[in-house]
Amino acid sequence: MNDTLLFLNLGGGEIVVVLLIVLLFFGSKKIPELARGLGRGIREFKDATSGVQREIEESMRDVPKKKEIKKPEPPSESQSR
């Protein structure tokens, strides 16, 4: 979380101001609903990404490995002229 705050260049005072604005804008009764919805959205996103990753890993295991391609043998040194 510190990396995010450093990226946004937010200090403690700015975070308090943002939280107060959110509180005034949405009201104290609406904030828990918003937090629950945000939590559900994050959880669904993580579930979807892990599902996609699992499918990719399974498909990688199911793909038959390519057989080694034999290199052509060099022509023999004794050639008739």
C-alpha positions in Angstrom: 0.0 0.0 0.0 2.9 2.3 0.6 4.0 1.9 -3.0 0.6 3.1 -4.1 0.6 6.1 -1.8 4.1 7.0 -3.0 3.0 6.7 -6.6 0.1 9.0 -6.0 2.2 11.3 -3.9 -0.4 11.4 -1.1 0.6 12.2 2.5 -1.4 11.7 5.7 -3.2 15.1 5.4 -4.3 14.5 1.9 -5.7 11.1 2.7 -7.7 12.6 5.6 -9.1 15.3 3.3 -10.1 12.7 0.7 -11.8 10.5 3.3 -13.7 13.5 4.6 -14.9 14.4 1.1 -16.0 10.8 0.5 -17.8 10.8 3.9 -19.6 14.1 3.0 -20.4 13.0 -0.6 -21.8 9.5 0.2 -22.8 9.8 3.8 -22.0 7.4 6.7 -24.7 4.9 5.8 -23.6 4.4 2.2 -19.9 3.9 2.8 -20.1 0.3 4.2 -22.2 -0.7 1.2 -19.6 0.8 -1.1 -16.8 -0.9 0.7 -18.6 -4.3 0.5 -19.3 -3.8 -3.2 -15.6 -2.9 -3.8 -14.5 -6.0 -1.8 -16.8 -8.2 -3.9 -15.5 -6.7 -7.1 -11.9 -7.2 -6.1 -12.6 -10.8 -5.1 -14.4 -11.6 -8.4 -11.5 -10.0 -10.3 -9.0 -12.2 -8.4 -11.1 -15.3 -8.9 -11.4 -14.6 -12.7 -7.7 -14.0 -13.0 -6.8 -17.2 -11.1 -9.3 -19.1 -13.3 -7.7 -17.8 -16.5 -4.2 -18.6 -15.1 -5.4 -22.2 -14.2 -6.9 -22.7 -17.6 -3.7 -21.6 -19.3 -1.6 -23.9 -17.1 -3.9 -26.8 -17.8 -3.8 -26.2 -21.6 0.0 -26.0 -21.4 0.1 -29.5 -19.7 -2.3 -31.0 -22.3 -0.3 -29.8 -25.3 1.8 -32.7 -26.5 5.5 -31.9 -26.5 7.0 -31.6 -29.9 9.3 -34.4 -30.8 12.9 -33.5 -31.4 13.5 -32.7 -35.0 16.3 -34.8 -36.3 18.9 -32.8 -38.1 19.7 -34.1 -41.6 22.9 -36.0 -41.8 25.7 -34.3 -43.6 26.5 -35.7 -47.1 29.1 -38.4 -47.1 32.7 -37.3 -48.0 33.0 -39.9 -50.8 31.2 -38.5 -53.7 31.8 -40.0 -57.2 33.0 -37.7 -59.9 
